[in-house]
Amino acid sequence: MKHMSLRHYLNLFRPKLLTVLHEGYGFDRFIKDLIAGLTVAVVALPLAMGIAIASGTTPERGLFTAIIAGFIISVLGGSRYQIGGPTAAFIVVVYRTIEHHGYDGMLLATFLAGIILLIVGLLRLGNYIKYIPYPVTIGFTAGIGITIMVSQIADLLGLSVGKLPGEFSHKIWALIHALPTSNLTVVLLSLACLVALIAMQKWRPHWPRMLIVVIVAACAVSLLSLDATTIGTKFGVIPDRLPMPQWPTFSFEKLCAVLPDAATIALLAGIESLLSAVVADGMTGRRHRSNAELVAQGIANIISPLFGGLPATGAIARTATNIRAGSTGPVSGILHAVFLLLFILIAAPLASYVPLAVLAVILSVVAWNMSEVHVVGGFLSHATWGDRIVLLITMALTVLYDLTLGIEVGVVIAAFKFMHNMANLVEIETNVKLVEEELPDVVRAPRPYFDIPDLDHGIVIYRIHGPFFFGAASELTATMGREGKPPHLLILDFADVPLLDATGASALKGVINGAKRKGTKVVITHASVRILRSFVRYGITHSDLEFSTAPSIERAIELFKN
């Protein structure tokens, strides 16, 4: 690789932090980032603990993730304003991974997911994530939101239930059977917290409502000796320091077992981080470096499990909060991690008084926002039936079975829908009357002679409109099968063909070879440079096949007559 090309390649992964510092970073910008970082830390503190608890682990694991991964993502990331850490989208995946493979298995899966993200970023594949169809994205996001809300019912109602099963249907039955054990005090506490959050959202939107509700609820439970489970009574005291790093338990069998979960974590982390970066770009007018962001996400997810942390990605809500709080760049994200670290070092014991019900309320609100009910409802009322089916199937599979299966099936259905739509765009004009009365939909009404006077009856012209790919190639073959008597000259006009794929090339080879057997000369006209390059790539050359090319239909006829 030449020096210039290497420099250009490395520049793709240049952290935005270096860009911001190169622009000039003064005390005024630092003060703005300090305020933004503190604001985001206030939001992230209860979320990190609540996400960890909902994921089936202890609250400090969420804080460790927010500190370690959040710091790395801000230092190395390709977005100026991205805030990294544990997110609600991972709750379902992490819970099931721990259930199937244990906590060590989850750490190994996260570590492998980081390696996958790192490789994807270094191979510059980040741009391809944006091709995941919109119905699939909102479908699996809504599905995750539904699953999270259901998982919080036990803490919201104070149910006496053990560890909930991972399967959705089994979880519902377990909750129904546990309903008689609900705690009225916890129910009222949950309602009060929910009303307070909604009220502050409406009348005091700039207040740190989540932290306020957590503090007030903790004080109420402690001072009034309310019968409500707290972090301290269930998990004990949160450690006041970060753990020492250690490698996750590793074996070849364990690696193979957790690899599918690692792929799911990597896919979800990649999608959510780039979606968050796009949201940040839309709010600020800036532009992120997608592959640099994936590299940072990969490194963060490699290091986070070494400290016992959870998977991490860009957090859309926290990133938006960071921007609204006046952030000027990645320094605010770094400071957000520093403030969380200070909380652990100084005030970790205070977290023991936080009731689980208030964290469940916060996560339920986050899950409701994730589900975007108004967006899903609007989409279902205006979208085509195909898009509705993609969304509903993706959402249902995400809830009932698995996130990966939901995304995979949704993408496959969306791909088939896209291919069907593209095939319907292809139209074929011909100057001859076809044998069968029932013509395929792709054949336009014939335009005799194509405005060319005195066209010989032994000349047949096909003008193809649209991409000549596998969804349309068979239509040309079927249409030509209705010709009747073989012509002396077959002209295939590619003036309106923007691309040719392998299946289209194979069909074209069949047409040329079939014409040769019938004694028909084939001429391809108006082929663009791109199409001619595709001919060479797929072996459609004069040395292999008997055909000619011409710049126009008129020139092809002239050459034939001469």
Steps between C-alpha positions, in 0.01 A plus 500: 500500500637839401569761764216731391246219486614374841467849645152531352405159644625590848320833484170310477554392861621832638312564827283808509676595824817575301297704252346706780836558670655597166227764454614665822363412841477772762368551852158620378444176311618299800242665728222418252617140476530479880135600541389265221702213644348546845151517351548178307652326804191588702285336232731202454535414871154346564478364144828311526395332825148426378621351170744274682232375740252440216772311311522247781814625673600743776469881480872578523558312172301767321704776663829328410382480137396865489838608641736277300315474170368856518851635543645295211216581259540874564880488464516286184156544341412647163216717632550828683207457736453124542447380857577131540397254766248226576167549326152359545520334157752250642283388791329218312820373338710514817227338712469205261876464462548485877211255530649265238875538558545661842659835575842384380338401170353847466841659564658279234218579255550874558875463449445315171240759395764768552740314271226468237422872518870584477542286187183641341627853559852430371352341186294817452170314504326751725318664212316177423316497831290791373344266244296322767143591399311752710205263574750248639665765720179628656366144520781357711527821705129483585539129579785570740295772667207262555729234647662749737165631626380145571824420684442795738153394614632297792688795653221745414244295693734360764424140400655212694646317205838342443714546194272547202548263204643642179222377269226760463204264537649331808574842648138609454369186672744543789384860550132403484547230763687745724235777483339402835833582670500865390602760761258795529773725640724432200210551259422842649870592502529405132192704410629802691838480324335463160272799559797706619703413189212587267425824685862618488526402135202725427559796732872487586664327201846641581514353847697174557171324566639145516754584769245708692250214505770253606616723789148579623392134478814385685442755775131405531573128529780557752337764722151343497630142524284398206472135408687519168801310369809718452835450330658443841251237617530303175859554385686640798731801501636621167884483489678833542771429241544349157596131486835382373488388137505129426448288189161333459493122541601356164474162329442398141168337588385810688608722211295299249201499734490879549594599145137549384435724802820692424379558143167627634672738743731628224211554259289681757794711621588597144144591407424699813832686509469613139133591544598709802779666300254580220260654752786711636590611148141604438491705821832676441564506125825310551608178329631193681760246380308174504798265479692690767193472721483123448869463582446693825194289581705187435784605730248603770330161486835321513610688814164528682469125575854498639356712784186285527298747293205454267479561124511869410393715210398854420201607709258711298321663794822582686662629182203731439519617863869570453430721197213687666719563806747696285774248422769620260663162436621168644642657818150510650472123448834450672390718792172306526706185561717686754194618695362145514837380626494765772156381604635147549805625690307739726130418519456135400346394837212745445378293205400224742195705603358519146179292466483264203151628420627846403762350267227283346289810439793676332571200277132467413495863386817441298345187347183692411709765328698228322181340371398829335134404502400811304761425232394136469132598488560765235712262296240223510226739390689644202750237385445237233388152600846366429665744741234431764566127478877557534451715811248270670693179432827657621331629816321170571811286452707738714249472785410130474828346392824687448629838389738347246224290343275804484762708319601216267145413395403866472798578275432193282132589455591862430759384245246284317256792504769727356587248228134465409462878475817530290388221269171681450692809388651310207310542173571360156397657169493297182412576141340160426169338588561218744347156451304475827214737577582499873807721525711542814449822694851616412422527126384846397258556217706450181639809333545383139827593333616713796468806274728333244345498148509199264598251770551154352261232628798277579625745762379477861581766754471474878545817702552424870411761763640453850770298678569167328538289813381157612151629574450605138728275293245220478242740358713570193550129441125435540412792272740388226350152517182649353662636185389229258725486192867575585615838360809564290618777733433538871576842648514535878492868593664568839457880495283494815682219686697643796649173628547133423548225759626141474155349439419760237834426335423126502161563339664724239751226417210260453327743264815544292572126482135425420504755219816342357331160484209657307732684262411842642761775525501688833596866537500686836454876471538803727693303766658741748858476620374352826303231315797421275718453808238262639513308170874447546459408868241233423669360189274656235777568247533473123758227541259280697164584341381594151348846527576856397463841660388825342451854627139515376217295352539680166869414486426135584248477213741673264779252584262207452386617157856558387 
